[in-house]
Amino acid sequence: MTYVGAAAAAPDATKLRRILTTDADTTLADFIEDTTGVQGVSHDLVVRPLQWKGIASNERNFVRSAMSFHFGMLPRELNPNYLQPQEDHDSDNDQVEDEVLEGEVSTLTIFTMSIRPPALFVPKGKEDIVSRGEKLFRGEKVDDKSIVIGLANSCASCHMPSLPLYNSLICVRDPRVDVSPGGSYGLSNITGLVARQQSSKQLPIFHKLRAALDDKNPEQLGPNRKMVPDNQHKADLDALRDAFRIAIEPVGCPSAGYQFDLNMPVSSPSEGLSFCYPRLANSKDRDGATVIHVPLFSDLKRHDMGEGLADKFDQGTDVSTIAVTRREYLTRPLWGVGDTGPWLHDGRARTLLDAILMHESLGSEANPVIETFKRLSCEDQAAIVEFLLALRLPIDCRYQPCFEKAEDCHPKQLPQPKP
């Protein structure tokens, strides 16, 4: 948000707070949004980490839309005029009203976020080639015979081996708290891949911001802020900035919500649900803060993949005014990729090698990386594929007869970031 008011006047924190917490036109007053430098995410700066195109910003949104689109079961919270007197309880006309209730969507959301993370399963006898493939994937030097890829031209330049998670608390909101009395839930296009809000400001992150800022004057927002008579507007803006930072921190949960810890701390896995364990381990970052390195193998950004992988049409997101262009795709998280073939968004790649090579096409951001990959020897290309094949979906150890030995069921920890 950039201040473009009169040079002699000071930015007005009250106007800025109104822009941030209401559906007011963001060009009003003395502020404009400049998103020309934004890359990889939509202009509302909301990260959408779900679905191939990166169109869903939270798990609940993903789950309820999947229930409707893939299973033909319409969650009640997608009903037109939800919770209003004129609510349509059977808008899909299948003679079943309110097919999936709010609590059931919440339960499915919690379940999908609780499944144990994928892991690295290295077949016996392939330890060396998988290790070599991991180094090549990261762009590291493996020996004097192979070319040095470097990070910029490696798979890891987009498929980042891990992303840090500093707070493992998750809040599953009750959608009923987001409906104002006599108002509308604001969902549209309920038959599409994702149910769309009318505005970004109806997303959960903005509800948190509104709760933090509504009905609070600058003194309430920052009671300990410095009083600077000659520059009081700056003090007000600083208080607003601090309140915004607090609002976006994933701490606490509305009274009508459910909060749980992704780490699911218990004294032993036997005390928890079998499908949840093992969890990812805590570690310390360089500053000593507790962090979980989540081995997604993604940067959670969208990239232009060129004409070769382009869709027929642009894809709408969970906000009706925001779409993803036909050539853009979310960097696909690769954990578990060894078990998810055929590959790519439409299953056109029958092997992982095919999937890698199909990243190259007219206008693709991946072209330099694929050119480097093609310069590798056949053995080194195969090593990268073997590494990817070792990234497996979680296996339930209750079904150990699938393995020659029980210990084969237990995976190794996924690769962690280098210090």
C-alpha positions as CSV (number, residue, x, y, z in Angstrom):
1,M,0.0,0.0,0.0
2,T,1.5,3.3,-1.1
3,Y,0.6,6.8,0.1
4,V,0.0,9.1,-2.8
5,G,-1.7,12.0,-0.9
6,A,-0.5,15.6,-0.8
7,A,3.1,15.9,0.1
8,A,2.2,18.5,2.8
9,A,-0.3,16.2,4.4
10,A,0.4,13.1,6.5
11,P,-1.0,9.6,5.8
12,D,-4.2,9.0,7.7
13,A,-4.2,5.8,9.7
14,T,-7.9,5.9,10.1
15,K,-8.4,5.8,6.3
16,L,-5.8,3.0,5.9
17,R,-7.5,0.9,8.6
18,R,-10.8,1.3,6.7
19,I,-9.2,0.0,3.5
20,L,-7.7,-3.0,5.3
21,T,-10.8,-4.0,7.2
22,T,-13.8,-3.3,4.9
23,D,-14.7,-4.0,1.4
24,A,-14.0,-0.4,0.5
25,D,-12.4,0.4,-2.8
26,T,-8.6,0.2,-2.2
27,T,-8.0,3.1,-4.4
28,L,-10.0,5.5,-2.3
29,A,-8.5,8.2,-0.1
30,D,-4.7,8.7,-0.4
31,F,-3.5,5.1,-0.9
32,I,-3.0,2.8,-3.9
33,E,-1.9,-0.7,-4.3
34,D,1.2,-1.4,-6.4
35,T,1.5,-5.0,-7.2
36,T,3.7,-4.7,-10.3
37,G,6.6,-6.4,-8.5
38,V,4.7,-9.3,-7.1
39,Q,5.6,-12.6,-8.6
40,G,4.4,-16.1,-7.8
41,V,1.3,-15.1,-5.9
42,S,-1.9,-13.2,-6.7
43,H,-2.1,-9.5,-6.3
44,D,-3.9,-9.8,-2.9
45,L,-0.6,-11.3,-1.6
46,V,-2.5,-14.4,-0.3
47,V,-0.5,-17.6,-0.7
48,R,-2.7,-20.3,-2.2
49,P,-0.8,-23.6,-1.7
50,L,-3.6,-26.1,-2.8
51,Q,-4.5,-27.6,-6.1
52,W,-2.4,-27.7,-9.2
53,K,-3.0,-24.1,-10.1
54,G,-2.7,-22.8,-6.6
55,I,-6.3,-21.6,-6.4
56,A,-7.3,-22.5,-2.8
57,S,-5.9,-20.6,0.2
58,N,-6.9,-22.9,3.0
59,E,-7.7,-26.5,3.6
60,R,-11.3,-26.0,4.5
61,N,-11.9,-24.3,1.2
62,F,-10.2,-27.2,-0.6
63,V,-12.1,-29.9,1.3
64,R,-15.6,-28.4,0.9
65,S,-15.1,-27.7,-2.8
66,A,-13.7,-31.2,-3.4
67,M,-16.8,-32.7,-1.7
68,S,-19.0,-30.8,-4.1
69,F,-17.0,-31.1,-7.3
70,H,-15.6,-34.6,-7.1
71,F,-18.2,-36.4,-4.9
72,G,-21.4,-34.6,-5.8
73,M,-22.2,-33.9,-2.1
74,L,-22.9,-30.3,-1.5
75,P,-21.7,-29.0,1.9
76,R,-24.3,-26.9,3.6
77,E,-21.9,-23.9,3.9
78,L,-22.0,-23.7,0.1
79,N,-25.7,-23.3,0.0
80,P,-26.9,-20.1,-1.7
81,N,-27.9,-17.6,1.0
82,Y,-26.2,-19.7,3.7
83,L,-27.8,-19.2,7.2
84,Q,-30.3,-16.7,5.8
85,P,-34.1,-17.1,5.9
86,Q,-34.1,-17.7,2.1
87,E,-31.3,-20.3,2.2
88,D,-31.6,-23.0,-0.5
89,H,-31.0,-26.3,1.2
90,D,-30.9,-28.4,-2.0
91,S,-29.5,-26.2,-4.7
92,D,-28.0,-29.2,-6.5
93,N,-31.5,-30.7,-6.8
94,D,-30.6,-34.2,-5.8
95,Q,-33.4,-34.5,-3.2
96,V,-31.0,-34.5,-0.3
97,E,-30.8,-31.4,1.9
98,D,-27.6,-30.2,3.6
99,E,-25.7,-33.2,2.6
100,V,-22.5,-32.4,4.4
101,L,-22.8,-30.4,7.6
102,E,-20.3,-27.8,8.9
103,G,-19.0,-30.2,11.6
104,E,-18.4,-32.9,9.0
105,V,-16.4,-30.5,6.8
106,S,-14.4,-29.5,9.9
107,T,-13.7,-33.2,10.7
108,L,-12.5,-33.9,7.1
109,T,-10.3,-30.8,7.2
110,I,-8.7,-31.9,10.5
111,F,-8.2,-35.4,9.2
112,T,-6.5,-34.4,5.9
113,M,-4.2,-32.1,7.9
114,S,-3.4,-34.8,10.4
115,I,-2.2,-37.6,8.1
116,R,1.5,-38.5,8.6
117,P,3.8,-36.7,6.2
118,P,5.4,-38.5,3.3
119,A,8.9,-40.0,3.9
120,L,12.1,-41.2,2.2
121,F,12.1,-44.9,1.5
122,V,15.4,-46.0,0.0
123,P,15.4,-49.4,-1.6
124,K,18.1,-51.7,-0.4
125,G,21.1,-51.6,-2.7
126,K,20.2,-48.1,-4.0
127,E,21.6,-46.0,-1.2
128,D,24.4,-44.7,-3.3
129,I,22.4,-43.7,-6.3
130,V,19.6,-42.1,-4.3
131,S,22.2,-40.1,-2.3
132,R,23.9,-39.0,-5.6
133,G,20.5,-38.1,-7.0
134,E,19.7,-35.9,-4.0
135,K,22.9,-33.9,-4.4
136,L,22.3,-33.4,-8.1
137,F,18.7,-32.4,-7.4
138,R,20.1,-29.7,-5.1
139,G,22.7,-28.6,-7.6
140,E,25.6,-29.7,-5.5
141,K,28.9,-31.1,-6.7
142,V,29.0,-34.9,-6.6
143,D,32.4,-35.7,-8.1
144,D,35.0,-34.4,-10.6
145,K,33.3,-36.2,-13.5
146,S,29.9,-34.6,-13.3
147,I,29.1,-31.0,-14.2
148,V,28.3,-28.7,-11.3
149,I,24.7,-27.6,-11.7
150,G,24.5,-24.9,-9.1
151,L,21.3,-24.0,-7.2
152,A,20.1,-21.5,-9.8
153,N,19.8,-24.1,-12.5
154,S,18.8,-27.0,-10.3
155,C,15.5,-28.6,-9.6
156,A,15.7,-27.1,-6.1
157,S,15.6,-23.6,-7.4
158,C,11.8,-24.0,-7.4
159,H,11.2,-27.3,-5.7
160,M,12.8,-26.1,-2.5
161,P,13.7,-29.1,-0.3
162,S,12.0,-27.6,2.7
163,L,10.2,-24.6,4.0
164,P,10.4,-23.5,7.7
165,L,7.3,-23.7,9.9
166,Y,7.7,-21.6,13.1
167,N,4.3,-22.2,14.6
168,S,2.6,-25.6,14.3
169,L,-0.8,-24.5,15.7
170,I,-3.7,-24.8,13.3
171,C,-7.1,-23.3,13.5
172,V,-10.1,-24.8,11.8
173,R,-12.7,-22.0,11.7
174,D,-16.4,-22.4,12.0
175,P,-17.8,-20.8,8.9
176,R,-20.9,-19.6,10.8
177,V,-18.9,-17.0,12.6
178,D,-18.1,-15.3,9.3
179,V,-21.7,-14.6,8.4
180,S,-22.9,-11.3,9.6
181,P,-26.5,-11.0,10.8
182,G,-28.7,-10.4,7.8
183,G,-25.7,-10.6,5.5
184,S,-24.4,-13.0,3.0
185,Y,-21.6,-15.5,3.1
186,G,-20.5,-14.2,-0.2
187,L,-19.8,-17.5,-2.0
188,S,-20.4,-17.9,-5.7
189,N,-19.7,-20.4,-8.5
190,I,-20.3,-23.4,-6.2
191,T,-20.2,-25.9,-9.0
192,G,-16.6,-25.1,-9.9
193,L,-13.3,-26.5,-8.6
194,V,-13.3,-24.0,-5.8
195,A,-16.1,-22.0,-4.1
196,R,-15.3,-18.3,-4.6
197,Q,-15.5,-15.5,-2.2
198,Q,-16.6,-12.2,-3.6
199,S,-13.6,-10.4,-2.1
200,S,-10.2,-11.3,-0.7
201,K,-11.4,-9.5,2.5
202,Q,-13.8,-12.4,3.1
203,L,-10.9,-14.9,3.5
204,P,-10.0,-16.1,7.0
205,I,-6.8,-14.0,7.2
206,F,-8.7,-10.8,6.7
207,H,-11.3,-11.9,9.2
208,K,-8.5,-12.1,11.7
209,L,-7.2,-8.7,10.7
210,R,-10.7,-7.2,11.1
211,A,-11.1,-8.7,14.5
212,A,-7.7,-7.2,15.5
213,L,-8.5,-3.7,14.2
214,D,-12.2,-3.2,14.4
215,D,-13.5,-0.5,16.7
216,K,-10.0,0.3,18.0
217,N,-8.6,3.7,17.9
218,P,-4.8,4.3,17.6
219,E,-4.5,4.5,21.4
220,Q,-6.1,1.1,21.8
221,L,-4.0,-0.4,19.0
222,G,-0.7,0.8,20.5
223,P,-1.1,1.9,24.1
224,N,2.7,1.8,24.5
225,R,3.5,3.6,21.3
226,K,5.7,6.7,21.4
227,M,3.8,10.0,21.5
228,V,5.3,12.3,18.9
229,P,3.2,15.5,18.7
230,D,5.0,16.7,15.5
231,N,4.4,13.4,13.7
232,Q,1.4,11.8,15.3
233,H,0.3,10.2,12.1
234,K,3.5,8.2,11.9
235,A,2.8,6.9,15.4
236,D,-0.7,5.9,14.4
237,L,0.6,4.1,11.3
238,D,3.2,2.3,13.4
239,A,0.5,1.1,15.8
240,L,-1.6,-0.1,12.8
241,R,1.4,-1.9,11.4
242,D,2.1,-3.7,14.7
243,A,-1.6,-4.7,15.0
244,F,-1.5,-6.1,11.5
245,R,1.6,-8.2,12.4
246,I,-0.2,-9.6,15.4
247,A,-3.3,-10.3,13.4
248,I,-1.5,-12.5,10.8
249,E,0.3,-14.6,13.4
250,P,-1.3,-18.0,13.7
251,V,-1.9,-17.7,17.5
252,G,-5.2,-18.5,19.1
253,C,-8.5,-19.4,17.5
254,P,-12.0,-17.9,17.5
255,S,-14.3,-19.3,20.2
256,A,-16.2,-21.0,17.4
257,G,-13.2,-22.9,16.0
258,Y,-11.0,-25.8,16.7
259,Q,-7.3,-25.5,17.3
260,F,-4.7,-28.3,17.3
261,D,-1.0,-28.8,17.1
262,L,0.3,-30.2,13.8
263,N,3.2,-31.7,15.9
264,M,0.6,-33.7,18.0
265,P,2.9,-34.0,21.0
266,V,2.4,-37.3,22.9
267,S,4.8,-39.3,25.0
268,S,4.7,-42.1,22.5
269,P,3.1,-42.7,19.1
270,S,0.9,-45.4,20.6
271,E,-1.0,-42.8,22.5
272,G,-2.1,-41.1,19.2
273,L,-3.8,-42.2,16.1
274,S,-1.8,-44.5,13.9
275,F,-2.3,-42.6,10.7
276,C,-0.8,-39.5,12.2
277,Y,2.7,-40.8,13.1
278,P,5.6,-40.3,12.8
279,R,5.5,-36.5,12.8
280,L,8.2,-34.1,11.6
281,A,10.8,-33.3,14.1
282,N,11.5,-30.0,15.8
283,S,14.9,-28.4,15.3
284,K,16.6,-25.0,15.9
285,D,17.3,-22.3,13.4
286,R,20.4,-20.2,13.4
287,D,18.9,-17.8,15.9
288,G,18.0,-20.6,18.3
289,A,14.2,-20.5,17.5
290,T,12.2,-23.7,17.3
291,V,11.4,-24.6,13.8
292,I,10.0,-27.5,11.8
293,H,11.6,-27.9,8.4
294,V,8.7,-29.2,6.2
295,P,10.2,-31.1,3.3
296,L,7.6,-30.1,0.7
297,F,10.0,-29.7,-2.2
298,S,8.1,-26.6,-3.3
299,D,8.3,-22.8,-3.0
300,L,4.5,-22.6,-3.0
301,K,4.7,-20.0,-5.8
302,R,3.2,-20.1,-9.3
303,H,5.4,-20.2,-12.3
304,D,4.9,-19.8,-16.1
305,M,5.3,-23.3,-17.5
306,G,5.0,-22.2,-21.1
307,E,2.7,-23.3,-24.0
308,G,3.6,-27.0,-23.6
309,L,1.7,-27.4,-20.3
310,A,-0.8,-24.6,-20.7
311,D,-4.5,-25.2,-19.9
312,K,-7.2,-24.3,-22.4
313,F,-8.5,-21.5,-20.1
314,D,-7.6,-19.4,-17.1
315,Q,-8.6,-20.9,-13.7
316,G,-10.5,-19.0,-11.1
317,T,-9.3,-19.0,-7.5
318,D,-11.2,-18.8,-4.2
319,V,-11.8,-15.1,-4.8
320,S,-14.1,-14.2,-7.8
321,T,-11.9,-11.3,-9.0
322,I,-8.7,-13.3,-9.1
323,A,-7.7,-15.9,-11.7
324,V,-4.6,-17.9,-12.6
325,T,-3.5,-17.7,-16.2
326,R,-3.5,-20.8,-18.4
327,R,0.3,-21.1,-18.4
328,E,0.8,-20.7,-14.6
329,Y,1.0,-23.6,-12.2
330,L,1.9,-24.0,-8.5
331,T,5.3,-25.6,-7.9
332,R,4.1,-29.1,-7.2
333,P,5.2,-30.4,-3.8
334,L,7.3,-33.5,-4.5
335,W,7.0,-35.3,-1.2
336,G,5.3,-38.5,-2.0
337,V,5.9,-38.0,-5.7
338,G,7.2,-41.6,-6.2
339,D,3.7,-42.9,-5.6
340,T,1.6,-40.4,-7.5
341,G,2.1,-41.4,-11.2
342,P,1.2,-40.8,-13.9
343,W,2.6,-37.4,-13.5
344,L,1.8,-33.7,-14.3
345,H,-1.5,-32.0,-13.9
346,D,-3.3,-34.2,-16.5
347,G,-1.3,-37.4,-16.1
348,R,0.3,-37.1,-19.5
349,A,3.8,-38.1,-18.2
350,R,4.0,-41.9,-17.8
351,T,7.5,-41.7,-16.1
352,L,9.2,-39.1,-13.9
353,L,11.8,-38.6,-16.6
354,D,9.1,-37.6,-19.0
355,A,7.6,-35.3,-16.4
356,I,11.0,-33.5,-16.0
357,L,11.5,-33.1,-19.8
358,M,8.0,-31.8,-20.3
359,H,8.8,-28.8,-18.1
360,E,10.5,-27.5,-21.2
361,S,8.4,-25.6,-23.8
362,L,8.0,-22.2,-25.4
363,G,8.1,-19.5,-22.7
364,S,8.6,-21.9,-19.8
365,E,10.5,-20.5,-16.8
366,A,12.0,-24.0,-16.4
367,N,13.8,-24.0,-19.7
368,P,17.3,-23.1,-18.3
369,V,16.9,-25.9,-15.6
370,I,15.9,-28.5,-18.2
371,E,18.7,-27.5,-20.5
372,T,21.1,-28.1,-17.7
373,F,19.4,-31.4,-16.8
374,K,19.8,-32.6,-20.4
375,R,23.5,-31.9,-20.2
376,L,23.9,-34.4,-17.4
377,S,25.0,-38.0,-18.2
378,C,22.3,-40.6,-18.5
379,E,23.5,-42.1,-15.2
380,D,23.1,-38.7,-13.4
381,Q,19.7,-38.2,-14.9
382,A,18.7,-41.7,-13.7
383,A,20.1,-40.8,-10.2
384,I,17.8,-37.8,-9.9
385,V,14.8,-40.0,-10.9
386,E,15.8,-42.7,-8.4
387,F,15.9,-40.0,-5.7
388,L,12.4,-38.8,-6.6
389,L,11.1,-42.4,-6.7
390,A,12.3,-42.8,-3.1
391,L,10.0,-39.9,-2.0
392,R,7.0,-42.1,-1.0
393,L,3.6,-41.6,0.5
394,P,3.2,-42.6,4.2
395,I,2.8,-46.3,4.9
396,D,0.7,-47.6,7.8
397,C,2.9,-49.9,9.7
398,R,-0.1,-52.0,10.9
399,Y,0.1,-53.6,7.5
400,Q,3.7,-55.0,7.7
401,P,3.0,-58.2,5.8
402,C,3.5,-56.0,2.7
403,F,7.2,-56.1,3.6
404,E,9.8,-58.8,3.7
405,K,10.9,-57.5,7.1
406,A,9.1,-55.4,9.6
407,E,11.8,-52.8,9.8
408,D,11.5,-52.1,6.1
409,C,8.2,-50.4,6.9
410,H,9.9,-47.6,8.9
411,P,11.1,-44.8,6.7
412,K,14.1,-42.6,7.0
413,Q,13.7,-39.0,7.7
414,L,13.3,-36.8,4.6
415,P,16.3,-34.8,3.6
416,Q,16.8,-31.7,5.8
417,P,18.2,-28.3,4.8
418,K,21.9,-27.8,4.9
419,P,23.0,-25.3,7.6
